[in-house]
Amino acid sequence: MCNSMVLTWILNSISAELFAGQVFSKYASVVWADLQETYDKVDGSVTFNLHKSINSLSQNGMHLSDYYHKLNSLWRQFDALTSLPTCSCIAKKEIEKHNQLIKLMQFLMGLDDVYLPIRSNILTRDPLPSVKSAFAIISGEESHRGVASNSTPSKPHATAFVSKGFDNKKLVEVS
């Protein structure tokens, strides 16, 4: 029963082309091993392209939350592909702190210029905030100011004026 459930999950998760080659398989472990052997290849070009995507990503008119989540997704992919040896020494905290600093700088560098004052404010803080905190600060400031990076200007509202003329008749002028 477990095999059938996992096999169904795998088959429903792959593309139609891969599905056609695996549809008659009986064992989830065999399908999984076959897919892993064929497609789980990480070489320098995969890591390079992912790192390039991270460093070239900019907000470019995207909503702030969309930009943050896209960047965060790329970071998670990169972290999953490249792992440091596990250790429990003091250096581990310093390495994590350094990685957070790099991510903070990547996040701030990719922001649109409308966030320049907030970015400057964040960079002058001591200690520097985490990426999550910086996102929360900028997001809060955006909400407070009502700034939306890709909002369209609102349409002008029609206004009307009422005045009395020389003969005490009401004149209505709409502009």
Summary of the structure (lengths in Angstrom):
residues: 175
radius of gyration: 27.4
end to end distance: 73.5
largest distance: 95.6
contacts: 364
relative contact order: 0.08
helix: 62%
strand: 6%
